[in-house]
Amino acid sequence: MRNPFELRGKRVLVVGLAKTGVATSLFCAARGAEVTATDARAENEVGDAIVQLRAAGVNLE
């Protein structure tokens, strides 16, 4: 049976980096997706999550 959470090879765009956006970005990246995340706020306003996202390989726009 195929794992329904396998995202390897998929591209995912996450809009908004509040709690849910950060969690979704990390979840998808951990399952092999190529994740791009964006937020209307500047990176320095998003907070410590930027470090986690970059470490997980999330592309930030």
Secondary structure, 3 states (H helix, E strand, C coil): CCCCCCCCCCEEEEECCCHHHHHHHHHHHHCCCEEEEECCCCHHHHCCHHHHHHHCCCEEC
